[in-house]
Amino acid sequence: MTFSELLSALSAGLDGNRFEAEYIIDGVFNLRRGEIALSAGSREVPPDGAAAAFSAMRRRKAGEPLQYIFRRAWFMNLELEVGPDVLIPRPETELLVEFAAENARLNARVLDVGTGSGAIALGLFDLRRDLKVTAVDVSPAALAVARRNRDRCGFTGVELLESDLFSALDKERVFDIVTANLPYVSEEELADCPAEVRDFEPRLALTAPESGLRLIRLAVERAPQFIASGGMLILEIGETQSAAVSGFMTAAGFGAVGVIADCNGRPRIVHGKKA
């Protein structure tokens, strides 16, 4: 079997999804789309490689995300390790990172709460090497992934701590920007999520009580004591939650509360400034 034939077979097995077939070939053989089309198409596929590719195809057909199958995902300019202990980074989270980077003063102190794979913290540091970044997560397994990503990127200056929201932080520590992508899906909403989310991504990082708002509410209520005067809180939210989260921020004393929409016009980021 040649690589061109393998690509056709995988595409057929994935109901014509050529992109995912190309993703599998790249994951197994490190062959990009252009290489298959221009130089590698007529080459014979090693038998063990073909077996690995078809195994990945079957796992994908069962609903497992390709990012988990190959334990990698792109976020901003970074290739990160991902797995069942962390969420797969989403494009809307890149909006949060870009907004935080644009609004951070020189040498700003940044805290990322619920860091998961470390995507927000590492993406910010990649854009702004002057930032003093700390990232926390309640899950030791997620932090292990974040540490490997930090070390893989060479961003050893990014501090990683195990913490339930702000619990492990010294009360004297303050930050100029606090970011968070906390669980915001309700149990009812999870039932309607695609199988690749519902059945494979970690529920600890997905769902929260109070219609998905409990952890966000707690973070907003507790954040002010850890934010310097004039500092910002920036949160990723579910698309139906902007009014509720904006209300939490106003009640907690944040001013200049604003909402950022994603490329589809859905409100996905809420931010506010401490007086």
C-alpha positions as CSV (number, residue, x, y, z in Angstrom):
1,M,0.0,0.0,0.0
2,T,1.3,3.5,-0.9
3,F,0.7,6.6,1.1
4,S,-1.8,7.8,-1.4
5,E,-3.7,4.6,-1.1
6,L,-3.5,4.8,2.7
7,L,-4.9,8.3,2.6
8,S,-7.8,7.2,0.4
9,A,-8.5,4.2,2.7
10,L,-8.5,6.3,5.9
11,S,-10.7,9.0,4.3
12,A,-13.2,6.3,3.3
13,G,-13.1,4.8,6.8
14,L,-13.8,8.3,8.3
15,D,-16.8,8.9,6.1
16,G,-14.8,11.0,3.6
17,N,-13.1,13.2,6.2
18,R,-9.8,13.8,4.4
19,F,-8.6,16.3,7.0
20,E,-8.8,13.8,9.7
21,A,-7.1,11.1,7.5
22,E,-4.3,13.5,6.8
23,Y,-4.0,14.3,10.6
24,I,-3.6,10.6,11.3
25,I,-0.9,10.2,8.7
26,D,0.9,13.2,10.1
27,G,0.6,11.8,13.6
28,V,1.9,8.3,12.7
29,F,4.5,9.2,10.1
30,N,5.2,12.9,10.6
31,L,4.1,13.5,7.0
32,R,2.4,16.8,6.2
33,R,-0.3,17.2,3.6
34,G,2.0,18.7,1.0
35,E,4.5,15.8,1.4
36,I,1.8,13.2,0.7
37,A,0.7,15.1,-2.4
38,L,4.1,16.0,-3.8
39,S,6.7,13.5,-2.8
40,A,5.5,10.7,-0.6
41,G,2.3,9.5,-2.3
42,S,3.9,6.7,-4.3
43,R,6.1,5.4,-1.4
44,E,5.2,2.2,0.3
45,V,3.8,2.4,3.8
46,P,5.6,0.3,6.4
47,P,3.2,-2.5,7.6
48,D,3.5,-1.6,11.3
49,G,2.8,2.1,10.4
50,A,-0.3,1.1,8.4
51,A,-1.5,-0.9,11.4
52,A,-1.0,2.1,13.7
53,A,-2.8,4.4,11.3
54,F,-5.9,2.1,11.0
55,S,-5.9,1.7,14.8
56,A,-6.0,5.5,15.1
57,M,-8.8,5.6,12.6
58,R,-10.9,3.1,14.6
59,R,-10.4,5.1,17.8
60,R,-11.5,8.2,16.0
61,K,-14.6,6.5,14.6
62,A,-15.4,5.6,18.2
63,G,-15.4,9.3,19.1
64,E,-12.0,9.7,20.7
65,P,-10.5,13.2,19.8
66,L,-7.5,13.0,17.5
67,Q,-5.6,15.3,19.9
68,Y,-5.9,12.6,22.6
69,I,-5.0,9.8,20.3
70,F,-1.7,11.5,19.4
71,R,-1.4,13.4,22.7
72,R,-0.8,16.8,21.1
73,A,-2.7,19.9,20.2
74,W,-1.7,23.3,18.8
75,F,-2.4,26.4,20.8
76,M,-1.3,29.8,19.5
77,N,2.3,29.1,18.3
78,L,2.8,26.2,20.7
79,E,2.5,22.4,20.3
80,L,1.2,21.1,23.6
81,E,0.8,17.7,25.2
82,V,-2.8,16.9,25.9
83,G,-4.5,13.8,27.3
84,P,-7.6,12.7,29.3
85,D,-6.5,14.7,32.3
86,V,-6.8,18.1,30.6
87,L,-9.1,19.8,28.2
88,I,-8.1,20.2,24.5
89,P,-7.3,24.0,24.0
90,R,-10.0,25.8,22.0
91,P,-9.6,28.8,19.6
92,E,-11.7,31.0,21.8
93,T,-9.2,30.7,24.6
94,E,-6.6,32.3,22.2
95,L,-8.8,35.4,22.3
96,L,-8.4,35.5,26.1
97,V,-4.6,35.2,25.8
98,E,-4.3,37.9,23.1
99,F,-6.5,40.3,25.2
100,A,-4.5,39.7,28.3
101,A,-1.2,40.2,26.5
102,E,-2.4,43.4,25.0
103,N,-3.5,44.8,28.3
104,A,-0.6,43.7,30.5
105,R,1.9,46.4,31.6
106,L,5.6,45.7,31.2
107,N,6.8,43.0,33.7
108,A,3.2,42.4,34.9
109,R,2.5,39.7,37.4
110,V,0.0,37.2,35.9
111,L,-2.0,34.4,37.6
112,D,-3.8,31.7,35.5
113,V,-6.4,29.8,37.6
114,G,-7.3,26.3,36.5
115,T,-4.5,26.1,34.1
116,G,-5.0,22.5,32.9
117,S,-2.4,21.8,30.1
118,G,-0.9,25.3,30.8
119,A,-2.2,26.7,27.5
120,I,-3.1,30.1,28.8
121,A,0.0,30.6,31.0
122,L,2.4,29.3,28.3
123,G,0.7,31.1,25.5
124,L,0.9,34.4,27.4
125,F,4.6,33.9,28.2
126,D,5.3,33.0,24.6
127,L,3.8,36.3,23.5
128,R,5.2,38.4,26.4
129,R,8.5,37.1,27.8
130,D,8.6,40.0,30.3
131,L,5.6,38.7,32.2
132,K,5.9,37.0,35.6
133,V,3.5,34.1,35.2
134,T,2.1,31.8,37.8
135,A,-0.4,29.1,37.0
136,V,-2.4,26.9,39.4
137,D,-4.7,23.9,39.2
138,V,-6.5,21.7,41.7
139,S,-5.6,18.5,39.7
140,P,-2.1,17.0,40.3
141,A,-2.5,15.0,37.0
142,A,-3.3,18.2,35.1
143,L,-0.3,20.0,36.6
144,A,2.0,17.1,35.6
145,V,0.9,17.7,32.0
146,A,1.4,21.5,32.4
147,R,4.9,20.9,33.8
148,R,5.9,18.7,30.8
149,N,4.5,21.4,28.5
150,R,6.4,24.1,30.3
151,D,9.6,22.2,30.2
152,R,9.1,21.2,26.5
153,C,8.6,24.9,25.6
154,G,11.7,25.9,27.7
155,F,9.6,28.3,29.7
156,T,11.0,27.3,33.1
157,G,10.3,30.7,34.6
158,V,6.6,29.9,34.6
159,E,5.6,29.0,38.2
160,L,3.2,26.0,38.6
161,L,1.3,25.4,41.9
162,E,-1.3,22.9,43.1
163,S,-4.2,25.1,44.3
164,D,-8.0,25.0,44.6
165,L,-8.6,28.4,43.1
166,F,-6.5,30.7,45.3
167,S,-6.2,28.4,48.3
168,A,-2.4,27.8,48.0
169,L,-1.5,31.4,47.5
170,D,0.0,33.6,50.2
171,K,-2.5,36.3,51.1
172,E,0.2,38.9,50.5
173,R,0.6,38.0,46.8
174,V,-1.1,40.2,44.3
175,F,-1.2,40.1,40.5
176,D,-1.8,42.6,37.8
177,I,-3.8,40.2,35.7
178,V,-5.7,37.1,36.7
179,T,-7.0,34.8,34.0
180,A,-9.2,31.7,34.2
181,N,-10.9,29.2,32.0
182,L,-12.8,27.4,34.7
183,P,-15.5,24.7,34.3
184,Y,-18.7,26.3,33.0
185,V,-20.8,23.5,31.6
186,S,-23.9,22.3,33.6
187,E,-24.6,18.6,33.9
188,E,-27.7,19.1,31.8
189,E,-25.7,20.8,29.1
190,L,-23.0,18.1,29.2
191,A,-25.6,15.5,28.1
192,D,-26.1,17.5,24.9
193,C,-22.4,17.9,24.2
194,P,-20.7,16.0,21.3
195,A,-19.6,12.5,22.3
196,E,-16.0,13.4,21.9
197,V,-16.4,16.0,24.6
198,R,-18.9,14.2,26.8
199,D,-17.2,10.8,26.8
200,F,-13.5,11.7,26.6
201,E,-12.7,15.1,28.1
202,P,-12.2,15.4,31.9
203,R,-15.5,16.1,33.7
204,L,-13.6,17.9,36.5
205,A,-12.5,20.5,34.0
206,L,-15.9,20.7,32.2
207,T,-18.8,20.9,34.7
208,A,-19.8,22.9,37.7
209,P,-22.9,23.2,39.8
210,E,-25.2,26.3,39.7
211,S,-25.9,25.9,36.0
212,G,-22.1,25.8,35.4
213,L,-21.4,29.0,37.3
214,R,-20.3,28.0,40.8
215,L,-16.6,28.0,40.3
216,I,-16.7,31.2,38.2
217,R,-18.7,32.9,40.9
218,L,-16.3,31.8,43.6
219,A,-13.3,32.9,41.6
220,V,-14.9,36.4,41.0
221,E,-15.7,36.8,44.7
222,R,-12.2,35.7,45.9
223,A,-10.1,37.3,43.2
224,P,-10.1,41.0,44.4
225,Q,-7.7,40.3,47.3
226,F,-5.2,38.9,44.9
227,I,-5.4,41.7,42.3
228,A,-3.5,44.9,42.5
229,S,-5.3,48.2,42.2
230,G,-5.9,48.8,38.5
231,G,-5.4,45.1,37.7
232,M,-7.8,43.0,35.6
233,L,-9.7,39.8,35.9
234,I,-10.3,38.0,32.6
235,L,-12.6,35.0,32.4
236,E,-13.6,32.6,29.6
237,I,-17.3,31.7,29.9
238,G,-20.1,29.8,28.3
239,E,-21.9,31.7,25.6
240,T,-25.1,32.1,27.6
241,Q,-23.3,33.3,30.8
242,S,-22.1,36.8,30.0
243,A,-24.9,38.6,31.9
244,A,-24.6,36.5,35.0
245,V,-20.8,36.8,35.1
246,S,-20.8,40.5,34.4
247,G,-23.2,40.8,37.4
248,F,-20.8,38.8,39.6
249,M,-18.0,41.1,38.6
250,T,-20.0,44.3,39.3
251,A,-21.1,42.9,42.7
252,A,-17.5,42.1,43.6
253,G,-16.5,45.7,42.9
254,F,-14.9,45.4,39.4
255,G,-15.4,48.3,37.1
256,A,-15.2,48.8,33.3
257,V,-16.8,45.3,32.9
258,G,-16.7,44.3,29.3
259,V,-17.5,41.3,27.1
260,I,-15.6,39.9,24.1
261,A,-17.3,37.8,21.4
262,D,-15.7,35.0,19.4
263,C,-15.5,34.9,15.6
264,N,-19.1,33.7,15.5
265,G,-20.3,36.6,17.6
266,R,-20.9,34.6,20.7
267,P,-19.9,36.3,24.1
268,R,-17.1,34.2,25.4
269,I,-14.8,36.4,27.5
270,V,-15.8,38.7,30.4
271,H,-13.2,41.1,31.9
272,G,-13.2,43.8,34.6
273,K,-10.8,46.1,36.3
274,K,-10.2,46.5,40.0
275,A,-10.5,50.1,41.2
